């Protein structure tokens, strides 16, 4: 997550940063994401979305 923060925010000056993973995030990664304004989407959310449920994390 720390590398992603540096690449997305600093190197690429991203307005929106979205990190999608096929596995759960550690509590430390979630904390870093929350502190830096990164939206995280894990496998469970992707499975729900593929079953035609709204992806609320992006709302």
PDB file of N, H, CA, C and O in Angstrom:
ATOM      1  N   UNK A   1       0.827  -1.171   0.000  1.00  0.00           N
ATOM      2  CA  UNK A   1       0.000   0.000   0.000  1.00  0.00           C
ATOM      3  C   UNK A   1       0.884   1.251   0.000  1.00  0.00           C
ATOM      4  O   UNK A   1       0.581   2.227  -0.685  1.00  0.00           O
ATOM      5  N   UNK A   2       1.964   1.218   0.761  1.00  0.00           N
ATOM      6  H   UNK A   2       2.210   0.424   1.317  1.00  0.00           H
ATOM      7  CA  UNK A   2       2.838   2.391   0.820  1.00  0.00           C
ATOM      8  C   UNK A   2       3.423   2.712  -0.550  1.00  0.00           C
ATOM      9  O   UNK A   2       3.512   3.883  -0.919  1.00  0.00           O
ATOM     10  N   UNK A   3       3.817   1.710  -1.300  1.00  0.00           N
ATOM     11  H   UNK A   3       3.745   0.759  -1.000  1.00  0.00           H
ATOM     12  CA  UNK A   3       4.347   1.945  -2.648  1.00  0.00           C
ATOM     13  C   UNK A   3       3.261   2.497  -3.558  1.00  0.00           C
ATOM     14  O   UNK A   3       3.510   3.393  -4.364  1.00  0.00           O
ATOM     15  N   UNK A   4       2.062   1.961  -3.425  1.00  0.00           N
ATOM     16  H   UNK A   4       1.859   1.233  -2.769  1.00  0.00           H
ATOM     17  CA  UNK A   4       0.952   2.439  -4.241  1.00  0.00           C
ATOM     18  C   UNK A   4       0.657   3.903  -3.951  1.00  0.00           C
ATOM     19  O   UNK A   4       0.420   4.685  -4.871  1.00  0.00           O
ATOM     20  N   UNK A   5       0.671   4.276  -2.677  1.00  0.00           N
ATOM     21  H   UNK A   5       0.864   3.640  -1.929  1.00  0.00           H
ATOM     22  CA  UNK A   5       0.438   5.672  -2.296  1.00  0.00           C
ATOM     23  C   UNK A   5       1.455   6.566  -2.991  1.00  0.00           C
ATOM     24  O   UNK A   5       1.093   7.590  -3.570  1.00  0.00           O
ATOM     25  N   UNK A   6       2.719   6.182  -2.935  1.00  0.00           N
ATOM     26  H   UNK A   6       3.013   5.350  -2.464  1.00  0.00           H
ATOM     27  CA  UNK A   6       3.757   6.988  -3.564  1.00  0.00           C
ATOM     28  C   UNK A   6       3.576   7.087  -5.064  1.00  0.00           C
ATOM     29  O   UNK A   6       3.722   8.165  -5.638  1.00  0.00           O
ATOM     30  N   UNK A   7       3.265   5.990  -5.694  1.00  0.00           N
ATOM     31  H   UNK A   7       3.146   5.114  -5.227  1.00  0.00           H
ATOM     32  CA  UNK A   7       3.114   5.989  -7.148  1.00  0.00           C
ATOM     33  C   UNK A   7       1.870   6.753  -7.575  1.00  0.00           C
ATOM     34  O   UNK A   7       1.933   7.569  -8.496  1.00  0.00           O
ATOM     35  N   UNK A   8       0.756   6.507  -6.932  1.00  0.00           N
ATOM     36  H   UNK A   8       0.705   5.844  -6.185  1.00  0.00           H
ATOM     37  CA  UNK A   8      -0.504   7.117  -7.355  1.00  0.00           C
ATOM     38  C   UNK A   8      -0.546   8.610  -7.066  1.00  0.00           C
ATOM     39  O   UNK A   8      -0.911   9.410  -7.928  1.00  0.00           O
ATOM     40  N   UNK A   9      -0.178   8.969  -5.873  1.00  0.00           N
ATOM     41  H   UNK A   9       0.118   8.319  -5.173  1.00  0.00           H
ATOM     42  CA  UNK A   9      -0.320  10.364  -5.455  1.00  0.00           C
ATOM     43  C   UNK A   9       0.878  11.224  -5.856  1.00  0.00           C
ATOM     44  O   UNK A   9       0.704  12.316  -6.397  1.00  0.00           O
ATOM     45  N   UNK A  10       2.067  10.748  -5.599  1.00  0.00           N
ATOM     46  H   UNK A  10       2.209   9.861  -5.160  1.00  0.00           H
ATOM     47  CA  UNK A  10       3.257  11.560  -5.813  1.00  0.00           C
ATOM     48  C   UNK A  10       3.735  11.496  -7.261  1.00  0.00           C
ATOM     49  O   UNK A  10       3.904  12.533  -7.904  1.00  0.00           O
ATOM     50  N   UNK A  11       3.951  10.300  -7.773  1.00  0.00           N
ATOM     51  H   UNK A  11       3.814   9.458  -7.251  1.00  0.00           H
ATOM     52  CA  UNK A  11       4.504  10.164  -9.128  1.00  0.00           C
ATOM     53  C   UNK A  11       3.503  10.514 -10.222  1.00  0.00           C
ATOM     54  O   UNK A  11       3.875  11.109 -11.234  1.00  0.00           O
ATOM     55  N   UNK A  12       2.240  10.154 -10.031  1.00  0.00           N
ATOM     56  H   UNK A  12       1.938   9.671  -9.209  1.00  0.00           H
ATOM     57  CA  UNK A  12       1.252  10.341 -11.088  1.00  0.00           C
ATOM     58  C   UNK A  12       0.245  11.447 -10.798  1.00  0.00           C
ATOM     59  O   UNK A  12      -0.616  11.727 -11.632  1.00  0.00           O
ATOM     60  N   UNK A  13       0.334  12.068  -9.649  1.00  0.00           N
ATOM     61  H   UNK A  13       1.033  11.840  -8.971  1.00  0.00           H
ATOM     62  CA  UNK A  13      -0.582  13.151  -9.258  1.00  0.00           C
ATOM     63  C   UNK A  13      -2.048  12.772  -9.476  1.00  0.00           C
ATOM     64  O   UNK A  13      -2.829  13.570  -9.993  1.00  0.00           O
ATOM     65  N   UNK A  14      -2.410  11.571  -9.086  1.00  0.00           N
ATOM     66  H   UNK A  14      -1.775  10.923  -8.666  1.00  0.00           H
ATOM     67  CA  UNK A  14      -3.766  11.078  -9.301  1.00  0.00           C
ATOM     68  C   UNK A  14      -4.769  11.835  -8.439  1.00  0.00           C
ATOM     69  O   UNK A  14      -4.511  12.114  -7.268  1.00  0.00           O
ATOM     70  N   UNK A  15      -5.908  12.163  -9.026  1.00  0.00           N
ATOM     71  H   UNK A  15      -6.118  11.937  -9.977  1.00  0.00           H
ATOM     72  CA  UNK A  15      -7.003  12.771  -8.276  1.00  0.00           C
ATOM     73  C   UNK A  15      -7.773  11.706  -7.511  1.00  0.00           C
ATOM     74  O   UNK A  15      -8.250  11.944  -6.401  1.00  0.00           O
ATOM     75  N   UNK A  16      -7.888  10.526  -8.120  1.00  0.00           N
ATOM     76  H   UNK A  16      -7.500  10.334  -9.022  1.00  0.00           H
ATOM     77  CA  UNK A  16      -8.594   9.412  -7.514  1.00  0.00           C
ATOM     78  C   UNK A  16      -7.682   8.201  -7.553  1.00  0.00           C
ATOM     79  O   UNK A  16      -7.120   7.875  -8.598  1.00  0.00           O
ATOM     80  N   UNK A  17      -7.534   7.537  -6.423  1.00  0.00           N
ATOM     81  H   UNK A  17      -7.991   7.802  -5.574  1.00  0.00           H
ATOM     82  CA  UNK A  17      -6.707   6.335  -6.363  1.00  0.00           C
ATOM     83  C   UNK A  17      -7.561   5.175  -5.883  1.00  0.00           C
ATOM     84  O   UNK A  17      -8.183   5.239  -4.823  1.00  0.00           O
ATOM     85  N   UNK A  18      -7.582   4.120  -6.673  1.00  0.00           N
ATOM     86  H   UNK A  18      -7.077   4.068  -7.534  1.00  0.00           H
ATOM     87  CA  UNK A  18      -8.391   2.942  -6.384  1.00  0.00           C
ATOM     88  C   UNK A  18      -7.481   1.727  -6.419  1.00  0.00           C
ATOM     89  O   UNK A  18      -6.836   1.464  -7.433  1.00  0.00           O
ATOM     90  N   UNK A  19      -7.422   0.980  -5.316  1.00  0.00           N
ATOM     91  H   UNK A  19      -7.946   1.193  -4.492  1.00  0.00           H
ATOM     92  CA  UNK A  19      -6.586  -0.209  -5.230  1.00  0.00           C
ATOM     93  C   UNK A  19      -7.510  -1.414  -5.180  1.00  0.00           C
ATOM     94  O   UNK A  19      -8.286  -1.575  -4.238  1.00  0.00           O
ATOM     95  N   UNK A  20      -7.423  -2.258  -6.199  1.00  0.00           N
ATOM     96  H   UNK A  20      -6.793  -2.127  -6.964  1.00  0.00           H
ATOM     97  CA  UNK A  20      -8.275  -3.450  -6.284  1.00  0.00           C
ATOM     98  C   UNK A  20      -7.398  -4.674  -6.085  1.00  0.00           C
ATOM     99  O   UNK A  20      -6.342  -4.793  -6.706  1.00  0.00           O
ATOM    100  N   UNK A  21      -7.832  -5.591  -5.215  1.00  0.00           N
ATOM    101  H   UNK A  21      -8.690  -5.494  -4.710  1.00  0.00           H
ATOM    102  CA  UNK A  21      -7.053  -6.789  -4.923  1.00  0.00           C
ATOM    103  C   UNK A  21      -7.957  -8.012  -4.875  1.00  0.00           C
ATOM    104  O   UNK A  21      -9.152  -7.911  -4.596  1.00  0.00           O
ATOM    105  N   UNK A  22      -7.371  -9.154  -5.148  1.00  0.00           N
ATOM    106  H   UNK A  22      -6.400  -9.236  -5.375  1.00  0.00           H
ATOM    107  CA  UNK A  22      -8.125 -10.409  -5.083  1.00  0.00           C
ATOM    108  C   UNK A  22      -8.021 -11.073  -3.719  1.00  0.00           C
ATOM    109  O   UNK A  22      -8.480 -12.200  -3.533  1.00  0.00           O
ATOM    110  N   UNK A  23      -7.426 -10.384  -2.780  1.00  0.00           N
ATOM    111  H   UNK A  23      -7.053  -9.469  -2.931  1.00  0.00           H
ATOM    112  CA  UNK A  23      -7.302 -10.909  -1.422  1.00  0.00           C
ATOM    113  C   UNK A  23      -7.667  -9.803  -0.431  1.00  0.00           C
ATOM    114  O   UNK A  23      -7.707  -8.630  -0.801  1.00  0.00           O
ATOM    115  N   UNK A  24      -7.931 -10.165   0.812  1.00  0.00           N
ATOM    116  H   UNK A  24      -7.898 -11.118   1.113  1.00  0.00           H
ATOM    117  CA  UNK A  24      -8.253  -9.138   1.814  1.00  0.00           C
ATOM    118  C   UNK A  24      -7.037  -8.257   2.110  1.00  0.00           C
ATOM    119  O   UNK A  24      -5.894  -8.664   1.905  1.00  0.00           O
ATOM    120  N   UNK A  25      -7.302  -7.069   2.584  1.00  0.00           N
ATOM    121  H   UNK A  25      -8.231  -6.738   2.750  1.00  0.00           H
ATOM    122  CA  UNK A  25      -6.237  -6.145   2.970  1.00  0.00           C
ATOM    123  C   UNK A  25      -5.929  -6.319   4.455  1.00  0.00           C
ATOM    124  O   UNK A  25      -6.821  -6.620   5.248  1.00  0.00           O
ATOM    125  N   UNK A  26      -4.676  -6.132   4.824  1.00  0.00           N
ATOM    126  H   UNK A  26      -3.951  -5.888   4.180  1.00  0.00           H
ATOM    127  CA  UNK A  26      -4.310  -6.163   6.237  1.00  0.00           C
ATOM    128  C   UNK A  26      -4.851  -4.910   6.909  1.00  0.00           C
ATOM    129  O   UNK A  26      -5.174  -3.929   6.239  1.00  0.00           O
ATOM    130  N   UNK A  27      -4.949  -4.945   8.214  1.00  0.00           N
ATOM    131  H   UNK A  27      -4.687  -5.741   8.759  1.00  0.00           H
ATOM    132  CA  UNK A  27      -5.434  -3.766   8.942  1.00  0.00           C
ATOM    133  C   UNK A  27      -4.484  -2.586   8.745  1.00  0.00           C
ATOM    134  O   UNK A  27      -4.925  -1.438   8.684  1.00  0.00           O
ATOM    135  N   UNK A  28      -3.193  -2.862   8.645  1.00  0.00           N
ATOM    136  H   UNK A  28      -2.835  -3.794   8.694  1.00  0.00           H
ATOM    137  CA  UNK A  28      -2.224  -1.791   8.410  1.00  0.00           C
ATOM    138  C   UNK A  28      -2.435  -1.160   7.033  1.00  0.00           C
ATOM    139  O   UNK A  28      -2.383   0.062   6.897  1.00  0.00           O
ATOM    140  N   UNK A  29      -2.671  -1.985   6.018  1.00  0.00           N
ATOM    141  H   UNK A  29      -2.713  -2.978   6.129  1.00  0.00           H
ATOM    142  CA  UNK A  29      -2.909  -1.460   4.677  1.00  0.00           C
ATOM    143  C   UNK A  29      -4.187  -0.630   4.641  1.00  0.00           C
ATOM    144  O   UNK A  29      -4.234   0.416   3.995  1.00  0.00           O
ATOM    145  N   UNK A  30      -5.227  -1.098   5.337  1.00  0.00           N
ATOM    146  H   UNK A  30      -5.189  -1.948   5.863  1.00  0.00           H
ATOM    147  CA  UNK A  30      -6.475  -0.341   5.390  1.00  0.00           C
ATOM    148  C   UNK A  30      -6.279   1.006   6.084  1.00  0.00           C
ATOM    149  O   UNK A  30      -6.865   2.007   5.672  1.00  0.00           O
ATOM    150  N   UNK A  31      -5.467   1.033   7.124  1.00  0.00           N
ATOM    151  H   UNK A  31      -4.991   0.220   7.458  1.00  0.00           H
ATOM    152  CA  UNK A  31      -5.187   2.283   7.831  1.00  0.00           C
ATOM    153  C   UNK A  31      -4.456   3.266   6.932  1.00  0.00           C
ATOM    154  O   UNK A  31      -4.796   4.449   6.887  1.00  0.00           O
ATOM    155  N   UNK A  32      -3.460   2.779   6.223  1.00  0.00           N
ATOM    156  H   UNK A  32      -3.184   1.819   6.259  1.00  0.00           H
ATOM    157  CA  UNK A  32      -2.697   3.639   5.304  1.00  0.00           C
ATOM    158  C   UNK A  32      -3.616   4.169   4.210  1.00  0.00           C
ATOM    159  O   UNK A  32      -3.558   5.349   3.864  1.00  0.00           O
ATOM    160  N   UNK A  33      -4.453   3.308   3.672  1.00  0.00           N
ATOM    161  H   UNK A  33      -4.500   2.349   3.954  1.00  0.00           H
ATOM    162  CA  UNK A  33      -5.388   3.728   2.627  1.00  0.00           C
ATOM    163  C   UNK A  33      -6.323   4.817   3.145  1.00  0.00           C
ATOM    164  O   UNK A  33      -6.537   5.827   2.474  1.00  0.00           O
ATOM    165  N   UNK A  34      -6.876   4.614   4.329  1.00  0.00           N
ATOM    166  H   UNK A  34      -6.702   3.793   4.874  1.00  0.00           H
ATOM    167  CA  UNK A  34      -7.794   5.595   4.908  1.00  0.00           C
ATOM    168  C   UNK A  34      -7.098   6.931   5.151  1.00  0.00           C
ATOM    169  O   UNK A  34      -7.678   7.986   4.889  1.00  0.00           O
ATOM    170  N   UNK A  35      -5.875   6.899   5.643  1.00  0.00           N
ATOM    171  H   UNK A  35      -5.405   6.042   5.855  1.00  0.00           H
ATOM    172  CA  UNK A  35      -5.127   8.124   5.940  1.00  0.00           C
ATOM    173  C   UNK A  35      -4.772   8.899   4.682  1.00  0.00           C
ATOM    174  O   UNK A  35      -4.621  10.120   4.729  1.00  0.00           O
ATOM    175  N   UNK A  36      -4.637   8.209   3.564  1.00  0.00           N
ATOM    176  H   UNK A  36      -4.760   7.217   3.526  1.00  0.00           H
ATOM    177  CA  UNK A  36      -4.175   8.864   2.337  1.00  0.00           C
ATOM    178  C   UNK A  36      -5.265   9.029   1.285  1.00  0.00           C
ATOM    179  O   UNK A  36      -4.991   9.477   0.171  1.00  0.00           O
ATOM    180  N   UNK A  37      -6.501   8.671   1.633  1.00  0.00           N
ATOM    181  H   UNK A  37      -6.723   8.308   2.537  1.00  0.00           H
ATOM    182  CA  UNK A  37      -7.612   8.880   0.713  1.00  0.00           C
ATOM    183  C   UNK A  37      -7.704   7.885  -0.425  1.00  0.00           C
ATOM    184  O   UNK A  37      -8.256   8.199  -1.480  1.00  0.00           O
ATOM    185  N   UNK A  38      -7.171   6.689  -0.226  1.00  0.00           N
ATOM    186  H   UNK A  38      -6.723   6.434   0.631  1.00  0.00           H
ATOM    187  CA  UNK A  38      -7.230   5.658  -1.258  1.00  0.00           C
ATOM    188  C   UNK A  38      -8.434   4.766  -1.001  1.00  0.00           C
ATOM    189  O   UNK A  38      -8.672   4.348   0.132  1.00  0.00           O
ATOM    190  N   UNK A  39      -9.189   4.475  -2.046  1.00  0.00           N
ATOM    191  H   UNK A  39      -8.996   4.814  -2.966  1.00  0.00           H
ATOM    192  CA  UNK A  39     -10.327   3.563  -1.950  1.00  0.00           C
ATOM    193  C   UNK A  39      -9.833   2.155  -2.210  1.00  0.00           C
ATOM    194  O   UNK A  39      -9.158   1.904  -3.208  1.00  0.00           O
ATOM    195  N   UNK A  40     -10.166   1.236  -1.316  1.00  0.00           N
ATOM    196  H   UNK A  40     -10.715   1.441  -0.505  1.00  0.00           H
ATOM    197  CA  UNK A  40      -9.755  -0.158  -1.484  1.00  0.00           C
ATOM    198  C   UNK A  40     -10.965  -1.018  -1.828  1.00  0.00           C
ATOM    199  O   UNK A  40     -12.048  -0.841  -1.270  1.00  0.00           O
ATOM    200  N   UNK A  41     -10.764  -1.948  -2.752  1.00  0.00           N
ATOM    201  H   UNK A  41      -9.884  -2.092  -3.205  1.00  0.00           H
ATOM    202  CA  UNK A  41     -11.804  -2.882  -3.163  1.00  0.00           C
ATOM    203  C   UNK A  41     -11.193  -4.273  -3.105  1.00  0.00           C
ATOM    204  O   UNK A  41     -10.232  -4.560  -3.819  1.00  0.00           O
ATOM    205  N   UNK A  42     -11.745  -5.141  -2.258  1.00  0.00           N
ATOM    206  H   UNK A  42     -12.526  -4.907  -1.679  1.00  0.00           H
ATOM    207  CA  UNK A  42     -11.196  -6.485  -2.124  1.00  0.00           C
ATOM    208  C   UNK A  42     -12.079  -7.492  -2.846  1.00  0.00           C
ATOM    209  O   UNK A  42     -13.145  -7.145  -3.355  1.00  0.00           O
ATOM    210  N   UNK A  43     -11.640  -8.708  -2.886  1.00  0.00           N
ATOM    211  H   UNK A  43     -10.774  -8.990  -2.473  1.00  0.00           H
ATOM    212  CA  UNK A  43     -12.297  -9.769  -3.653  1.00  0.00           C
ATOM    213  C   UNK A  43     -13.778  -9.928  -3.304  1.00  0.00           C
ATOM    214  O   UNK A  43     -14.611 -10.089  -4.195  1.00  0.00           O
ATOM    215  N   UNK A  44     -14.103  -9.884  -2.021  1.00  0.00           N
ATOM    216  H   UNK A  44     -13.426  -9.753  -1.297  1.00  0.00           H
ATOM    217  CA  UNK A  44     -15.494 -10.046  -1.616  1.00  0.00           C
ATOM    218  C   UNK A  44     -16.402  -8.999  -2.240  1.00  0.00           C
ATOM    219  O   UNK A  44     -17.510  -9.311  -2.676  1.00  0.00           O
ATOM    220  N   UNK A  45     -15.934  -7.762  -2.282  1.00  0.00           N
ATOM    221  H   UNK A  45     -15.033  -7.508  -1.928  1.00  0.00           H
ATOM    222  CA  UNK A  45     -16.720  -6.701  -2.913  1.00  0.00           C
ATOM    223  C   UNK A  45     -16.850  -6.922  -4.410  1.00  0.00           C
ATOM    224  O   UNK A  45     -17.904  -6.660  -4.989  1.00  0.00           O
ATOM    225  N   UNK A  46     -15.785  -7.405  -5.038  1.00  0.00           N
ATOM    226  H   UNK A  46     -14.929  -7.618  -4.568  1.00  0.00           H
ATOM    227  CA  UNK A  46     -15.850  -7.695  -6.474  1.00  0.00           C
ATOM    228  C   UNK A  46     -16.835  -8.821  -6.762  1.00  0.00           C
ATOM    229  O   UNK A  46     -17.554  -8.780  -7.760  1.00  0.00           O
ATOM    230  N   UNK A  47     -16.870  -9.825  -5.893  1.00  0.00           N
ATOM    231  H   UNK A  47     -16.286  -9.858  -5.082  1.00  0.00           H
ATOM    232  CA  UNK A  47     -17.817 -10.929  -6.067  1.00  0.00           C
ATOM    233  C   UNK A  47     -19.255 -10.433  -5.949  1.00  0.00           C
ATOM    234  O   UNK A  47     -20.123 -10.839  -6.721  1.00  0.00           O
ATOM    235  N   UNK A  48     -19.500  -9.562  -4.988  1.00  0.00           N
ATOM    236  H   UNK A  48     -18.795  -9.232  -4.360  1.00  0.00           H
ATOM    237  CA  UNK A  48     -20.842  -8.997  -4.841  1.00  0.00           C
ATOM    238  C   UNK A  48     -21.220  -8.184  -6.076  1.00  0.00           C
ATOM    239  O   UNK A  48     -22.341  -8.286  -6.575  1.00  0.00           O
ATOM    240  N   UNK A  49     -20.284  -7.383  -6.561  1.00  0.00           N
ATOM    241  H   UNK A  49     -19.374  -7.300  -6.155  1.00  0.00           H
ATOM    242  CA  UNK A  49     -20.528  -6.545  -7.732  1.00  0.00           C
ATOM    243  C   UNK A  49     -20.810  -7.398  -8.962  1.00  0.00           C
ATOM    244  O   UNK A  49     -21.678  -7.062  -9.768  1.00  0.00           O
ATOM    245  N   UNK A  50     -20.082  -8.498  -9.109  1.00  0.00           N
ATOM    246  H   UNK A  50     -19.377  -8.772  -8.455  1.00  0.00           H
ATOM    247  CA  UNK A  50     -20.298  -9.361 -10.265  1.00  0.00           C
ATOM    248  C   UNK A  50     -21.649 -10.072 -10.187  1.00  0.00           C
ATOM    249  O   UNK A  50     -22.152 -10.566 -11.196  1.00  0.00           O
ATOM    250  N   UNK A  51     -22.234 -10.123  -8.985  1.00  0.00           N
ATOM    251  H   UNK A  51     -21.825  -9.722  -8.166  1.00  0.00           H
ATOM    252  CA  UNK A  51     -23.566 -10.694  -8.808  1.00  0.00           C
ATOM    253  C   UNK A  51     -24.637  -9.598  -8.926  1.00  0.00           C
ATOM    254  O   UNK A  51     -25.774  -9.764  -8.484  1.00  0.00           O
ATOM    255  N   UNK A  52     -24.240  -8.489  -9.527  1.00  0.00           N
ATOM    256  H   UNK A  52     -23.316  -8.354  -9.886  1.00  0.00           H
ATOM    257  CA  UNK A  52     -25.111  -7.349  -9.820  1.00  0.00           C
ATOM    258  C   UNK A  52     -25.554  -6.561  -8.600  1.00  0.00           C
ATOM    259  O   UNK A  52     -26.596  -5.905  -8.623  1.00  0.00           O
ATOM    260  N   UNK A  53     -24.762  -6.622  -7.531  1.00  0.00           N
ATOM    261  H   UNK A  53     -23.915  -7.154  -7.513  1.00  0.00           H
ATOM    262  CA  UNK A  53     -25.005  -5.742  -6.390  1.00  0.00           C
ATOM    263  C   UNK A  53     -24.203  -4.468  -6.604  1.00  0.00           C
ATOM    264  O   UNK A  53     -23.113  -4.522  -7.174  1.00  0.00           O
ATOM    265  N   UNK A  54     -24.713  -3.325  -6.164  1.00  0.00           N
ATOM    266  H   UNK A  54     -25.598  -3.281  -5.701  1.00  0.00           H
ATOM    267  CA  UNK A  54     -23.964  -2.076  -6.318  1.00  0.00           C
ATOM    268  C   UNK A  54     -22.629  -2.122  -5.576  1.00  0.00           C
ATOM    269  O   UNK A  54     -22.540  -2.693  -4.489  1.00  0.00           O
ATOM    270  N   UNK A  55     -21.621  -1.538  -6.149  1.00  0.00           N
ATOM    271  H   UNK A  55     -21.694  -1.075  -7.032  1.00  0.00           H
ATOM    272  CA  UNK A  55     -20.310  -1.457  -5.507  1.00  0.00           C
ATOM    273  C   UNK A  55     -20.283  -0.183  -4.684  1.00  0.00           C
ATOM    274  O   UNK A  55     -19.790   0.851  -5.136  1.00  0.00           O
ATOM    275  N   UNK A  56     -20.818  -0.264  -3.469  1.00  0.00           N
ATOM    276  H   UNK A  56     -21.218  -1.104  -3.102  1.00  0.00           H
ATOM    277  CA  UNK A  56     -21.038   0.899  -2.619  1.00  0.00           C
ATOM    278  C   UNK A  56     -19.764   1.671  -2.278  1.00  0.00           C
ATOM    279  O   UNK A  56     -19.818   2.878  -2.039  1.00  0.00           O
ATOM    280  N   UNK A  57     -18.627   0.989  -2.255  1.00  0.00           N
ATOM    281  H   UNK A  57     -18.584   0.009  -2.449  1.00  0.00           H
ATOM    282  CA  UNK A  57     -17.383   1.654  -1.903  1.00  0.00           C
ATOM    283  C   UNK A  57     -17.041   2.759  -2.911  1.00  0.00           C
ATOM    284  O   UNK A  57     -16.280   3.674  -2.599  1.00  0.00           O
ATOM    285  N   UNK A  58     -17.604   2.668  -4.114  1.00  0.00           N
ATOM    286  H   UNK A  58     -18.223   1.925  -4.367  1.00  0.00           H
ATOM    287  CA  UNK A  58     -17.342   3.688  -5.136  1.00  0.00           C
ATOM    288  C   UNK A  58     -18.431   4.753  -5.198  1.00  0.00           C
ATOM    289  O   UNK A  58     -18.324   5.700  -5.976  1.00  0.00           O
ATOM    290  N   UNK A  59     -19.456   4.611  -4.405  1.00  0.00           N
ATOM    291  H   UNK A  59     -19.544   3.841  -3.772  1.00  0.00           H
ATOM    292  CA  UNK A  59     -20.568   5.584  -4.443  1.00  0.00           C
ATOM    293  C   UNK A  59     -20.205   6.886  -3.761  1.00  0.00           C
ATOM    294  O   UNK A  59     -21.024   7.803  -3.706  1.00  0.00           O
TER     295      UNK A  59
END
